[in-house]
Amino acid sequence: TAVDAALMVIDAANGVEPQTRRLLQVCRARGTPILTFVNKMDREVQDPMTVMDEIERELGMAVVPFTWPVGMGKLFHGVYDRREDRMRVFSPGEDKAGGDDEILAGLNNLEAAKRFGAEYEQAKGEIELVAGATPEFNRELFLAGKQTPMFFGSAINNFGVQEVLDALVDLAPAPADRTAMQRVVHPEEKKFSGVVFKIQANMDPAHRDRIAFLRVASGEFTRGMKLKVVRSGKELRPNTVVSFMSQRRELLDTAFAGDIIGIPNHGVLQLGDTLTEGEALQFTGLPFFAPEMFRAVEVADPLRTKQLRAGLTQLGEEGAIQVFRPIAGSLLLLGAVGQLQFEVVAHRLEHEYGVKARIMASNFNLARWVTCDDPNELKKFMDANAHRVALDAVDAPTLLVDHSATLRAVEQQWPKIKFHALREHAGLVFQAKM
């Protein structure tokens, strides 16, 4: 919903990880162009040919290397830019700018060959092989999400990043049409429309603020203009709209299609809300993935239960975690795709909301949102499975199971029920299983 193109960052040691596959499936389903950055080349990693092959095999996209590494790990000397026919020489340092790097022109550079020896000769051979074995870059295939330019580097050293930024400027498409439930919205339309794709709490800990991030889909935003929150019908006149660059904020007077703006939110806006000048539109496309890890959560001090629920509600709105309320049981369940999410949530609950929470093991390992064309059949299903059905943040019923074999058994037992691994926030559920 918020992007016109995506940057996929691959850990060169670990390759394509499960969460990457999941996000990229959504990008490919929507035809979102993808650029690929292979990170941590200054560590002990897989060779670039293996990484390239894995990306093509796992994600089903043709890969076109725009840069190529010269060496790896302790022998990482830099990257060769195939488009510019030059090598950027690696030097470690988190604070250096890309313009400080040494540049050596040409693939047949005698100085580079002398300085970097065997690693340069190997890279030169690989570059020549890649030139003959990989397809030419095709902008139409890139824009359709079927081909990805690939870059190598070390992000922590700000190395190899400039080539990616240059490519984003050159290749990323202009703001595209956006699909609403009622019609297709064109960016060049005069009337303003936009969608809230993220809500972030406590960006300024001193003020406990909440910011709703909105992507402008069409028209022009001007500070103080009258807007309608389509979901609630409420009127909004944002006067302190901001843009963000890292931790820096700037007040905005105007914004146009494709811009991201931040609106201070005091409970009026929710994730997925559409704002217009009056037209009843509802944008789609905010995906929630079925979690693969679950933990039960309870508050250490029962007097802080209200704060726990408020904190989890806000963190759930951000997408930091998914919160489920079992229809039979009092403990809340947290769902995530990785262990780190639970640790982050526990830390933020304690330091931002003053709640010390206990995160405990759960018997559940899989979730599927459930729908049915027959409301009576859905009620029968929920009653029969009350011990493993929960409601998520928007009260969508969700089946929680311990194993994929259990899920298959339930699917066979209830053929009229549809099980979904992906849910759209606006109450829409993708039909495809993933």
Steps between C-alpha positions, in 0.01 A plus 500: 500500500777744587770415246558521126809277519667284765859440607573140601800468733656153505746386766777349287570240769140386558356545153125530446327475839133402566381853577661620176310239299173606659543869430624440149200282421280799573718729286491257210125447532456875459766547235713724724849557353780367720867596530730258683791591728724215618638616834794417729749416226780592742403197714543128438222440248381283213657567162301743282412239235331287769305799634389600151387145421307477828314824434397384154396156627322605818328815380443419135654820364771552244804668661710761320816594696567874475803471728727205581721441805878483480584251775303409813546505876844618611603512134209723393657776290197673351233480230517539125219709350404338169299802385776753565794265421686586818596352837417659834778403745387386844616669817321438832337780696141567607514879468661540161307626199487312171677789330810429709560158338788444262390431141698294247382529139455203265483123544848453351656740749864400553524674836197309632640172371834568668355613833231237541665205328316167495173646631490751216579240236225273636250787508597602147432148375165489682401839359574380147303181567206696640501728195451200274270290718250751640235693306527865412314730734143549376312789658158356414581170672638691798184710532291182481695346789652227281861619496712648777824701480749367757763693697767396751650682795520556875223721637659552842802648323280704264671318215331403174193694612546796266455280194168377641379854569599610150310206353192580707500852359552373145269198501223534759168586333295813553194473727259252346124454499359371830213255524214587733199278560285747306729589208856557382653825626746682274785706650439794266143552625437844651316377810711383793491142625737296717524193719643449850749215466681525835444637849805550719480568872755679717716638221574782743522330843483837674149562365361145455378598155341281234552568131279367220703458182297567187585435138353764268324314218368793298473876490671755722500525877512848650541569870167559675284367216174327595521122469254219563592178681290267285469223762352723770371794299690737729650823373871569539699820444869407543713805581823343628579255223863390486744317277778281637862445407648259753438670839452845348149642454394793285163673488329473163274747324431284195537142381425321174423152369773259610604704804496357853370736769468462876183615677493522882235252606290514815288195435310636199698304239545125475718280284346470153294820524435687176494881504333695219344839433160335537485205260420158653809297409666206672851407389611139528835330531620497863606138554532316830688169492396203709752474787721195535596553865272560798549603860254559782536829684393613845581799713722458805292756694122440460440870567674575168266284290336804338841637400599161358195490275549861391865437421429183305223676307736775391786263419258284303391803299864561412542144377766433763301196614163334443268465797240223529223459759398134543121468510542247783770622737628815665867515394584712198713338228770673301579388147823570312720370219819509710619483861645851487150650473406366844815643655439841341139506619597407858763777500263762361220404740733555793673817383219675313190388689638417844380140480719207596354207307567129522539338158426128530505196274189404304386172345407670173732522199271575205212736430241531225229759470166334430203611293188332367223598261250350746496690835334206675775263386764745626328519839486119520872487419588756767288327763654161422853644508458752781815371669713606202320796344598858579405847378764735365520879526202550266305204644576277203465135614828309490573130538811424709658154478813324616608335175439503126360146526233628739415778254459250215270287716283801586484605135379155402244492781355841407495523117270804493737709709768702319842526664728795420866565574473866398244759601445851373449752774181648357314178572590342169665161494722377218361181354835344414668281761864586556 
